[in-house]
């Protein structure tokens, strides 16, 4: 689709107030890799896309942990397919970042050394099988709310990658809902397990949308550039409004005593979020931060031979193509 064919092209930088660049944004158009763009726009996109890609890769760990313990062959196959999807999402996103001149190896180095982040949600443990349902329903559900507007992002490769990502995430969300529905309508012990998982994942899922708008340093500029279409708080409210009726269908309770319907606004009101926890997790002090990064670095080191073999094969094939005689002209 896109990727390395663009990385060799020179990046043309322009001022942030360039009239042609702004005209594309004003017309709700798309900035493409060979278009001139402000350096701040490019850097902001690389930061956001890289964080998104890192999140997909790190996000394979909490669920991959349950592949061998899935309760049936059907559940195992579905979970394996989902984890495979997440790897593919990371690939699409790293490729999109490469169209901006970023090097994938450099981005991974920034992740492994802690200089780039991934979503805070993946630093929580998966304690029971019900967590696979809660992650699918809540975490992937929050991801869909956050990512569907990115299909209209002003940067073309990112927007196009998100179309496929969101289609696959919709299946992941349904899978999670179905797991919880089965458990909540099963034995009392199964329903208690489902309720426990929802209790633990609800508040971290709300934090996935980031800090409140007044404390979000990148939101205003990202919205001005058409990278984001809605603010953190707007997206969080959409998620709450979508999720409460689904919880009622599941016959599960969301752990917020202040949750109430406001007929005047047409929204569900929810309690205050303790963002202190979010900032602590971002700093690296979450329950599984060290474990997630240690596993990621180890996997990268142990996979070095695969990357080396692929590079050697590609080099050999390039040499063979160059040595082939030109095709005869009829």
C-alpha positions as CSV (number, residue, x, y, z in Angstrom):
1,X,0.0,0.0,0.0
2,X,2.6,2.5,1.1
3,X,5.8,2.5,3.1
4,X,9.4,2.1,1.9
5,X,8.8,3.4,-1.6
6,X,8.2,6.8,0.0
7,X,11.0,6.9,2.6
8,X,13.6,7.7,-0.1
9,X,11.7,10.8,-1.1
10,X,12.9,14.1,0.3
11,X,10.7,15.6,3.0
12,X,9.7,19.1,1.9
13,X,9.2,21.3,4.9
14,X,7.0,24.5,4.9
15,X,5.9,27.0,7.5
16,X,2.9,26.2,9.6
17,X,0.9,29.0,8.1
18,X,1.6,27.9,4.5
19,X,-1.5,28.9,2.4
20,X,-1.5,25.8,0.2
21,X,-1.2,23.4,3.2
22,X,-4.0,25.2,5.0
23,X,-6.2,25.2,1.9
24,X,-6.0,21.4,1.8
25,X,-7.0,21.2,5.5
26,X,-9.8,23.7,5.1
27,X,-11.2,21.7,2.1
28,X,-11.1,18.5,4.3
29,X,-8.5,17.1,1.9
30,X,-5.7,14.7,2.5
31,X,-2.0,15.4,2.9
32,X,0.0,12.7,1.1
33,X,3.6,11.6,1.7
34,X,5.1,13.6,-1.2
35,X,3.2,16.8,-0.2
36,X,5.0,19.6,1.5
37,X,4.1,19.8,5.2
38,X,5.2,21.7,8.3
39,X,7.9,20.0,10.3
40,X,5.8,20.3,13.5
41,X,2.9,18.5,11.7
42,X,5.2,15.7,10.5
43,X,6.7,15.2,14.0
44,X,3.3,15.3,15.7
45,X,2.1,12.6,13.3
46,X,5.2,10.4,13.8
47,X,4.7,10.7,17.6
48,X,1.0,9.7,17.5
49,X,1.3,7.0,14.8
50,X,4.4,5.4,16.6
51,X,2.6,5.4,19.9
52,X,-0.4,3.8,18.2
53,X,1.8,1.1,16.6
54,X,3.7,0.4,19.8
55,X,0.3,0.0,21.6
56,X,-0.8,-2.7,19.1
57,X,2.4,-4.6,19.5
58,X,2.5,-4.4,23.3
59,X,-1.2,-5.1,23.4
60,X,-0.6,-8.6,22.1
61,X,0.9,-9.6,25.5
62,X,-2.0,-9.5,27.9
63,X,-4.2,-11.6,25.5
64,X,-1.4,-13.8,24.2
65,X,-1.0,-14.8,27.8
66,X,-4.4,-16.6,27.6
67,X,-4.0,-18.5,24.3
68,X,-2.9,-21.7,25.9
69,X,-5.5,-21.4,28.6
70,X,-8.6,-20.6,26.5
71,X,-11.5,-22.8,27.7
72,X,-12.2,-24.4,24.3
73,X,-10.6,-25.0,20.9
74,X,-13.0,-22.5,19.4
75,X,-12.0,-19.8,21.9
76,X,-8.4,-20.5,21.3
77,X,-8.7,-20.1,17.6
78,X,-10.6,-16.9,17.9
79,X,-8.1,-15.5,20.4
80,X,-5.1,-16.5,18.2
81,X,-6.7,-14.7,15.2
82,X,-7.2,-11.6,17.3
83,X,-3.6,-11.5,18.5
84,X,-2.5,-12.0,14.9
85,X,-4.7,-9.0,13.9
86,X,-3.0,-6.8,16.5
87,X,0.4,-7.7,14.9
88,X,-1.0,-6.7,11.5
89,X,-2.2,-3.4,12.9
90,X,1.2,-2.6,14.2
91,X,2.6,-3.4,10.7
92,X,0.2,-1.0,9.0
93,X,1.0,1.8,11.4
94,X,4.7,1.4,11.3
95,X,4.5,1.5,7.5
96,X,2.4,4.7,7.7
97,X,5.1,6.3,10.0
98,X,7.7,5.3,7.4
99,X,6.0,7.4,4.8
100,X,6.8,10.4,7.0
101,X,10.5,9.6,6.8
102,X,10.7,7.7,10.1
103,X,12.8,4.5,10.4
104,X,11.0,1.6,11.9
105,X,14.2,0.4,13.7
106,X,14.6,3.9,15.2
107,X,11.0,3.9,16.4
108,X,11.4,0.5,18.1
109,X,14.6,1.7,19.7
110,X,12.7,4.7,21.1
111,X,10.1,2.3,22.5
112,X,12.6,-0.1,24.0
113,X,14.5,2.7,25.7
114,X,11.4,4.3,27.1
115,X,11.6,7.5,25.0
116,X,8.3,6.7,23.3
117,X,5.1,5.5,25.0
118,X,2.3,3.0,24.4
119,X,-1.3,3.0,25.7
120,X,-1.5,2.9,29.5
121,X,-4.2,0.3,29.3
122,X,-1.8,-2.5,28.5
123,X,0.0,-2.2,31.8
124,X,-2.8,-4.0,33.7
125,X,-2.8,-7.7,34.3
126,X,-5.2,-10.3,32.9
127,X,-6.2,-12.3,35.9
128,X,-9.0,-14.5,34.5
129,X,-10.6,-15.6,31.3
130,X,-13.2,-13.0,31.8
131,X,-10.5,-10.4,31.2
132,X,-10.5,-11.5,27.6
133,X,-14.1,-10.4,27.4
134,X,-13.6,-7.2,29.3
135,X,-10.7,-6.2,27.0
136,X,-12.6,-7.0,23.9
137,X,-15.8,-5.2,25.0
138,X,-14.3,-2.2,26.9
139,X,-10.7,-1.7,25.7
140,X,-11.4,-2.5,22.0
141,X,-14.7,-0.6,22.3
142,X,-12.9,2.5,23.5
143,X,-10.3,2.0,20.8
144,X,-13.1,2.0,18.1
145,X,-14.6,5.2,19.5
146,X,-11.1,6.8,19.4
147,X,-10.1,5.4,16.1
148,X,-13.1,5.6,13.8
149,X,-12.6,9.5,13.5
150,X,-9.0,8.8,12.5
151,X,-10.4,7.3,9.3
152,X,-10.9,11.0,8.4
153,X,-7.5,12.0,9.6
154,X,-5.8,14.7,7.4
155,X,-2.8,12.5,6.7
156,X,-3.8,10.0,4.0
157,X,-1.7,6.9,4.9
158,X,-2.8,7.0,8.5
159,X,-6.4,7.5,7.6
160,X,-6.4,4.6,5.1
161,X,-4.6,2.3,7.6
162,X,-7.3,3.0,10.2
163,X,-10.1,1.9,7.8
164,X,-8.9,-1.7,7.9
165,X,-7.9,-1.5,11.6
166,X,-11.4,-0.3,12.6
167,X,-13.1,-3.1,10.6
168,X,-11.1,-5.7,12.5
169,X,-11.5,-4.0,15.9
170,X,-15.2,-4.2,15.5
171,X,-15.0,-8.0,15.4
172,X,-12.8,-7.9,18.5
173,X,-15.3,-5.8,20.4
174,X,-18.1,-8.2,19.5
175,X,-16.0,-11.2,20.5
176,X,-15.4,-9.6,24.0
177,X,-19.1,-8.8,24.4
178,X,-20.0,-12.4,23.5
179,X,-17.5,-13.8,26.0
180,X,-19.0,-11.6,28.8
181,X,-22.6,-12.4,27.7
182,X,-21.8,-16.1,27.9
183,X,-20.3,-15.8,31.4
184,X,-22.9,-13.4,32.8
185,X,-25.7,-15.8,31.7
186,X,-23.8,-18.9,33.0
187,X,-23.3,-20.1,36.5
188,X,-23.2,-17.7,39.5
189,X,-19.4,-18.2,39.7
190,X,-19.0,-17.3,36.0
191,X,-21.2,-14.2,36.3
192,X,-19.1,-13.1,39.4
193,X,-15.9,-13.6,37.3
194,X,-17.4,-11.4,34.5
195,X,-18.4,-8.7,37.0
196,X,-15.0,-8.7,38.6
197,X,-13.3,-8.2,35.2
198,X,-15.6,-5.3,34.4
199,X,-15.0,-3.7,37.8
200,X,-11.2,-3.8,37.1
201,X,-11.2,-2.6,33.5
202,X,-13.9,0.1,33.5
203,X,-11.9,3.0,34.9
204,X,-8.7,2.2,33.0
205,X,-10.8,2.1,29.8
206,X,-12.1,5.6,30.5
207,X,-8.5,6.8,30.9
208,X,-7.6,5.5,27.5
209,X,-8.9,8.7,26.0
210,X,-6.2,10.6,27.7
211,X,-6.3,13.4,30.3
212,X,-9.1,15.9,30.4
213,X,-9.1,18.5,27.6
214,X,-7.7,21.3,29.8
215,X,-4.7,19.1,30.6
216,X,-4.0,17.7,27.2
217,X,-1.0,19.4,25.6
218,X,-1.5,18.1,22.0
219,X,-5.2,18.1,21.5
220,X,-5.8,21.7,20.3
221,X,-3.1,21.6,17.6
222,X,-4.0,18.1,16.5
223,X,-7.6,19.2,16.0
224,X,-6.5,22.3,14.2
225,X,-4.5,20.2,11.8
226,X,-7.3,17.7,11.3
227,X,-5.4,14.8,12.8
228,X,-7.9,14.5,15.6
229,X,-11.6,15.3,15.0
230,X,-12.9,15.3,18.6
231,X,-11.4,16.1,21.9
232,X,-10.5,13.6,24.6
233,X,-13.6,14.4,26.7
234,X,-15.9,14.3,23.7
235,X,-14.7,10.8,22.8
236,X,-14.9,9.7,26.4
237,X,-18.5,10.8,26.6
238,X,-19.4,9.0,23.4
239,X,-17.9,5.8,24.8
240,X,-19.9,6.1,28.1
241,X,-23.1,6.7,26.2
242,X,-22.5,3.7,24.0
243,X,-21.4,1.3,26.8
244,X,-24.0,1.8,29.4
245,X,-26.9,0.3,27.4
246,X,-24.6,-2.6,26.5
247,X,-23.8,-3.2,30.2
248,X,-27.5,-3.4,30.8
249,X,-27.9,-6.0,28.0
250,X,-25.1,-8.0,29.7
251,X,-26.8,-7.8,33.1
252,X,-23.5,-6.4,34.5
253,X,-23.0,-3.3,36.6
254,X,-20.5,-0.6,35.8
255,X,-18.5,0.3,39.0
256,X,-19.6,3.9,39.2
257,X,-22.3,4.8,41.7
258,X,-22.6,8.3,40.2
259,X,-23.6,7.0,36.8
260,X,-26.9,8.5,35.8
261,X,-29.0,9.6,32.8
262,X,-29.3,13.3,32.2
263,X,-32.4,13.9,30.1
264,X,-31.5,17.6,29.6
265,X,-28.2,16.8,28.0
266,X,-29.1,13.4,26.5
267,X,-25.9,11.9,28.0
268,X,-24.9,9.6,30.8
269,X,-23.2,11.4,33.6
270,X,-20.3,9.6,35.2
271,X,-18.2,10.1,38.3
272,X,-14.8,11.8,38.6
273,X,-11.8,9.9,37.1
274,X,-8.7,9.6,39.2
275,X,-6.2,10.7,36.6
276,X,-3.4,10.4,39.2
277,X,-3.4,6.7,38.4
278,X,-3.1,7.4,34.6
279,X,-0.1,9.6,35.1
280,X,1.6,7.1,37.4
281,X,1.1,4.4,34.8
282,X,2.4,6.6,32.0
283,X,5.5,7.3,34.2
284,X,6.2,3.6,34.3
285,X,4.7,2.8,37.7
286,X,1.7,0.7,36.6
287,X,1.2,-2.9,37.7
288,X,2.9,-4.5,34.6
289,X,5.0,-1.7,33.0
290,X,8.4,-3.4,33.8
291,X,7.1,-6.9,32.8
292,X,5.7,-5.7,29.5
293,X,8.8,-3.9,28.4
294,X,11.2,-6.7,29.6
295,X,9.2,-9.2,27.5
296,X,9.2,-6.8,24.5
297,X,12.9,-6.2,24.6
298,X,13.6,-9.9,25.0
299,X,11.4,-10.9,22.1
300,X,13.1,-8.2,19.9
301,X,16.6,-9.5,20.8
302,X,15.6,-13.2,20.3
303,X,14.1,-12.3,16.9
304,X,17.3,-10.7,15.6
305,X,18.2,-13.8,13.6
306,X,14.9,-13.6,11.7
307,X,15.5,-10.0,10.7
308,X,19.1,-10.8,9.7
309,X,17.9,-13.8,7.6
310,X,15.2,-11.7,5.9
311,X,17.7,-9.0,5.1
312,X,20.2,-11.5,3.7
313,X,17.5,-13.1,1.5
314,X,16.3,-9.7,0.2
315,X,19.9,-8.7,-0.6
316,X,20.5,-12.0,-2.5
317,X,17.3,-11.5,-4.5
318,X,18.2,-7.9,-5.4
319,X,21.6,-9.1,-6.6
320,X,20.0,-11.9,-8.7
321,X,17.6,-9.4,-10.3
322,X,20.5,-7.1,-11.2
323,X,22.4,-9.9,-12.8
324,X,19.5,-11.1,-15.0
325,X,19.9,-10.2,-18.6
326,X,17.4,-7.6,-20.0
327,X,14.4,-9.1,-21.6
328,X,14.5,-9.4,-25.4
329,X,12.4,-6.9,-27.3
330,X,10.1,-8.6,-29.8
